[in-house]
């Protein structure tokens, strides 16, 4: 018997009558292994995230079922960075993980901003093509990136089935691209970014603004940026040029467009035809100002 075990027997002596007569090898102060520390950290992170979440009572517009959707407290997310395509990065809890609401009875899923905006003919489509195949799934109290991707894909399937607007499918695809960016899966990110670009192109010409809080000029910039990220540099420069040369565009958006245009030029060494358009637009603007200045002296 080692001195350690002998000491343990002395420490716990007197408990034999309670059934504890085999205490050899018990250590009071175990050394923390890397695995133990990882388990403790995961537990702490889970508890932290649970404190930032609450249940929101939702009624499904498709089947009438009442369910509790996990929601992030308004004060909880903390933004640490904003990517050039408007993706917000957070360091405590990721609200994007909880952006899709899902009815576990009928399988209807959509981004929360769209969940209740469903028409009668679309309800019929969901019942026929989603609900008849839906098997249901119980999700944990906190969501991770894999759950988020699964729910966004289910939401996208619902949008496709009920023939939603191009902007809805585009935004859903963009958020899927962001999720794949988080796990550095550039192939899948690129696939969904191209789909998002296709949808926003359609929405720009066929839908009313604002689109998901974006006015026309912000959408113009986003289309340019998605073209840049998918290496459609010529199209990207054209869209950035539209942003830069349109007089009524807010200066902040123009500055963003200039920054991304300069990235293209520095990385490709290309001289764009849009430079002449921008130069002409600037001269035309100065010319108009000169005329008005003369007329109203």
C-alpha positions as CSV (number, residue, x, y, z in Angstrom):
1,X,0.0,0.0,0.0
2,X,1.4,3.4,-1.0
3,X,1.7,6.2,1.5
4,X,-1.0,8.1,-0.4
5,X,-3.5,5.3,-0.2
6,X,-2.7,4.8,3.5
7,X,-3.2,8.5,4.2
8,X,-6.6,8.3,2.4
9,X,-7.7,5.4,4.5
10,X,-6.9,7.4,7.6
11,X,-8.7,10.5,6.3
12,X,-11.9,8.5,5.6
13,X,-11.7,6.1,8.5
14,X,-15.0,5.8,10.4
15,X,-17.1,5.6,7.3
16,X,-16.9,1.8,7.1
17,X,-20.2,1.3,8.9
18,X,-21.9,3.4,6.2
19,X,-20.7,1.1,3.5
20,X,-17.5,2.9,2.4
21,X,-14.9,0.3,3.2
22,X,-13.2,0.3,-0.2
23,X,-11.5,3.7,-0.5
24,X,-8.1,2.7,-1.8
25,X,-6.9,5.0,-4.6
26,X,-9.2,7.9,-3.9
27,X,-7.4,11.2,-4.5
28,X,-8.7,14.3,-2.8
29,X,-6.9,16.7,-5.1
30,X,-6.7,15.4,-8.6
31,X,-4.5,17.1,-11.1
32,X,-6.4,18.8,-13.9
33,X,-5.7,17.3,-17.3
34,X,-6.1,19.2,-20.6
35,X,-9.3,17.1,-21.2
36,X,-10.7,18.1,-17.8
37,X,-10.0,21.7,-18.4
38,X,-11.7,21.5,-21.8
39,X,-14.8,19.9,-20.3
40,X,-15.0,22.6,-17.6
41,X,-14.6,25.3,-20.3
42,X,-17.3,23.8,-22.5
43,X,-19.6,23.7,-19.4
44,X,-18.8,27.3,-18.6
45,X,-19.4,28.4,-22.2
46,X,-22.8,26.5,-22.3
47,X,-23.9,28.1,-19.0
48,X,-22.8,31.5,-20.3
49,X,-24.8,31.1,-23.5
50,X,-27.9,29.9,-21.6
51,X,-27.9,33.1,-19.6
52,X,-28.1,35.1,-22.9
53,X,-31.0,33.1,-24.2
54,X,-34.7,33.1,-23.5
55,X,-37.8,31.3,-24.9
56,X,-40.2,33.2,-27.2
57,X,-43.7,31.9,-27.6
58,X,-44.5,31.5,-31.3
59,X,-47.6,30.3,-33.1
60,X,-47.0,28.6,-36.4
61,X,-48.9,30.2,-39.2
62,X,-49.0,27.0,-41.2
63,X,-50.4,24.5,-38.6
64,X,-51.4,26.6,-35.7
65,X,-49.0,24.8,-33.3
66,X,-47.6,26.9,-30.4
67,X,-43.9,26.4,-29.7
68,X,-41.0,28.1,-27.9
69,X,-38.3,29.5,-30.1
70,X,-34.9,30.1,-28.7
71,X,-34.0,33.8,-28.9
72,X,-31.0,35.9,-28.0
73,X,-31.4,38.7,-25.5
74,X,-31.0,42.1,-27.2
75,X,-28.2,43.2,-24.9
76,X,-26.2,39.9,-25.2
77,X,-24.4,40.0,-28.7
78,X,-21.2,41.9,-28.8
79,X,-19.9,42.8,-32.3
80,X,-16.1,42.6,-32.7
81,X,-15.8,43.0,-36.4
82,X,-17.9,43.8,-39.5
83,X,-16.9,42.1,-42.8
84,X,-17.1,44.0,-46.1
85,X,-20.3,42.1,-47.0
86,X,-22.0,43.2,-43.8
87,X,-21.3,39.9,-41.8
88,X,-21.1,40.8,-38.1
89,X,-18.7,38.8,-36.0
90,X,-19.4,38.3,-32.3
91,X,-17.2,37.1,-29.5
92,X,-19.8,35.9,-26.8
93,X,-22.9,34.5,-28.5
94,X,-23.7,34.3,-32.2
95,X,-27.2,35.6,-32.9
96,X,-27.1,34.2,-36.4
97,X,-27.3,30.7,-34.9
98,X,-30.8,31.5,-33.7
99,X,-32.1,33.4,-36.7
100,X,-34.2,30.5,-38.1
101,X,-37.5,29.6,-36.4
102,X,-38.8,26.1,-36.9
103,X,-42.1,24.5,-36.2
104,X,-41.3,20.9,-35.1
105,X,-44.9,19.8,-35.9
106,X,-45.2,20.7,-39.6
107,X,-41.6,21.5,-40.5
108,X,-42.2,25.1,-41.6
109,X,-39.0,27.1,-41.1
110,X,-38.0,30.6,-42.1
111,X,-35.8,33.4,-40.9
112,X,-37.6,35.0,-38.0
113,X,-38.2,38.3,-39.9
114,X,-40.2,36.3,-42.5
115,X,-41.7,33.6,-40.3
116,X,-45.2,35.2,-40.1
117,X,-45.1,36.7,-43.6
118,X,-46.6,33.7,-45.3
119,X,-49.6,33.8,-47.7
120,X,-52.4,31.3,-47.9
121,X,-51.3,29.7,-51.1
122,X,-47.8,29.3,-49.6
123,X,-49.2,27.5,-46.5
124,X,-50.8,25.0,-48.9
125,X,-47.4,24.5,-50.6
126,X,-45.7,23.9,-47.3
127,X,-48.3,21.4,-46.1
128,X,-48.0,19.5,-49.4
129,X,-44.3,19.4,-49.9
130,X,-42.7,19.9,-46.4
131,X,-45.2,18.7,-43.8
132,X,-45.9,15.4,-45.5
133,X,-42.1,14.5,-45.3
134,X,-41.2,16.1,-42.0
135,X,-40.2,13.7,-39.2
136,X,-39.3,16.2,-36.5
137,X,-36.2,16.8,-34.5
138,X,-35.4,17.9,-30.9
139,X,-32.7,20.5,-30.7
140,X,-30.6,21.2,-27.6
141,X,-31.0,24.4,-25.6
142,X,-27.9,26.0,-27.2
143,X,-27.1,25.9,-30.9
144,X,-23.7,25.4,-32.6
145,X,-22.5,26.1,-36.1
146,X,-23.6,22.7,-37.4
147,X,-27.2,23.2,-36.1
148,X,-27.2,26.7,-37.5
149,X,-26.3,25.4,-41.0
150,X,-28.9,22.7,-40.8
151,X,-31.6,25.1,-39.9
152,X,-30.6,27.6,-42.5
153,X,-30.8,24.9,-45.1
154,X,-34.2,23.8,-43.9
155,X,-35.3,27.4,-44.1
156,X,-33.9,27.7,-47.7
157,X,-35.8,24.6,-48.7
158,X,-39.0,26.1,-47.4
159,X,-38.4,29.4,-49.3
160,X,-37.8,27.4,-52.5
161,X,-40.9,25.2,-52.0
162,X,-43.2,28.2,-51.4
163,X,-41.7,30.2,-54.2
164,X,-40.6,33.1,-52.0
165,X,-39.1,36.3,-53.3
166,X,-35.6,36.2,-54.7
167,X,-34.4,38.5,-51.9
168,X,-35.5,36.0,-49.2
169,X,-33.6,33.1,-50.9
170,X,-30.6,35.4,-51.5
171,X,-30.4,36.6,-47.9
172,X,-30.8,33.0,-46.6
173,X,-27.9,31.9,-49.0
174,X,-25.8,34.8,-47.9
175,X,-26.2,33.8,-44.2
176,X,-25.3,30.2,-45.1
177,X,-22.1,31.6,-46.8
178,X,-21.3,33.4,-43.6
179,X,-21.7,30.3,-41.5
180,X,-19.3,28.4,-43.8
181,X,-16.9,31.3,-43.5
182,X,-16.9,30.8,-39.8
183,X,-15.6,27.2,-40.2
184,X,-13.3,28.3,-43.1
185,X,-15.0,26.1,-45.7
186,X,-14.3,28.3,-48.6
187,X,-15.8,25.9,-51.2
188,X,-19.2,25.9,-49.6
189,X,-19.0,29.6,-48.8
190,X,-18.4,30.3,-52.5
191,X,-21.3,28.1,-53.6
192,X,-23.8,29.9,-51.4
193,X,-22.3,33.4,-52.1
194,X,-22.8,32.8,-55.9
195,X,-26.5,31.8,-55.2
196,X,-26.9,34.9,-53.0
197,X,-25.5,37.1,-55.8
198,X,-27.9,35.6,-58.3
199,X,-30.8,36.3,-56.0
200,X,-29.8,39.9,-55.1
201,X,-29.4,40.6,-58.9
202,X,-32.9,39.5,-59.5
203,X,-34.3,41.3,-56.5
204,X,-32.6,44.6,-57.5
205,X,-34.5,44.8,-60.7
206,X,-37.8,43.3,-59.7
207,X,-38.5,44.1,-56.0
208,X,-39.3,47.2,-54.1
209,X,-36.9,48.7,-51.6
210,X,-35.9,48.5,-48.8
211,X,-34.7,44.9,-49.0
212,X,-34.0,43.4,-45.6
213,X,-33.3,46.9,-44.3
214,X,-31.1,47.8,-47.2
215,X,-31.9,50.7,-49.5
216,X,-31.1,50.6,-53.2
217,X,-27.6,52.0,-52.9
218,X,-26.6,49.6,-50.2
219,X,-27.9,46.7,-52.3
220,X,-25.8,48.1,-55.3
221,X,-22.7,48.0,-53.1
222,X,-23.5,44.5,-51.8
223,X,-23.9,43.2,-55.4
224,X,-20.6,44.7,-56.2
225,X,-18.9,43.1,-53.2
226,X,-20.4,39.7,-53.8
227,X,-19.1,39.9,-57.4
228,X,-15.7,40.8,-56.0
229,X,-15.7,37.9,-53.5
230,X,-16.7,35.5,-56.3
231,X,-13.9,36.9,-58.6
232,X,-16.3,38.5,-61.1
233,X,-14.0,41.6,-61.1
234,X,-15.4,43.3,-64.2
235,X,-19.0,43.2,-62.9
236,X,-17.8,44.2,-59.5
237,X,-16.1,47.3,-60.8
238,X,-19.2,48.3,-62.7
239,X,-21.4,48.1,-59.7
240,X,-18.9,49.9,-57.5
241,X,-18.7,52.6,-60.2
242,X,-22.5,53.0,-60.1
243,X,-22.3,53.5,-56.4
244,X,-19.5,56.0,-56.6
245,X,-20.9,58.1,-59.5
246,X,-24.5,58.3,-58.3
247,X,-24.9,61.8,-56.6
248,X,-27.5,60.8,-54.0
249,X,-25.6,57.8,-52.6
250,X,-24.5,58.4,-48.9
251,X,-20.8,59.1,-48.5
252,X,-20.3,56.2,-46.3
253,X,-21.4,53.7,-49.0
254,X,-19.3,55.5,-51.6
255,X,-16.3,55.2,-49.4
256,X,-16.9,51.4,-49.0
257,X,-17.2,51.0,-52.7
258,X,-14.0,52.9,-53.3
259,X,-12.1,50.8,-50.8
260,X,-13.2,47.5,-52.4
261,X,-12.6,48.9,-55.9
262,X,-9.0,49.7,-54.8
263,X,-8.5,46.2,-53.5
264,X,-9.5,44.8,-56.9
265,X,-7.1,47.2,-58.7
266,X,-4.2,46.4,-56.4
267,X,-4.7,42.7,-56.5
268,X,-5.3,42.3,-60.3
269,X,-3.3,45.3,-61.6
270,X,-6.3,46.0,-63.9
271,X,-7.2,49.4,-65.1
272,X,-11.0,49.6,-65.3
273,X,-13.0,51.2,-68.0
274,X,-15.1,52.5,-65.1
275,X,-12.4,55.0,-64.2
276,X,-13.4,57.1,-67.2
277,X,-17.1,56.8,-66.2
278,X,-16.2,58.0,-62.7
279,X,-14.0,60.9,-64.1
280,X,-16.8,62.0,-66.5
281,X,-19.4,61.8,-63.7
282,X,-17.2,64.0,-61.5
283,X,-16.6,66.5,-64.3
284,X,-20.3,66.6,-65.1
285,X,-21.1,67.2,-61.4
286,X,-18.7,70.1,-61.3
287,X,-20.1,71.5,-64.5
288,X,-23.6,71.5,-63.2
289,X,-22.5,73.2,-60.0
290,X,-20.8,75.9,-62.1
291,X,-23.9,76.5,-64.1
292,X,-26.1,76.8,-61.0
293,X,-23.6,79.0,-59.3
294,X,-23.7,81.3,-62.4
295,X,-27.5,81.4,-62.6
296,X,-28.1,82.2,-59.0
297,X,-25.4,84.8,-58.4
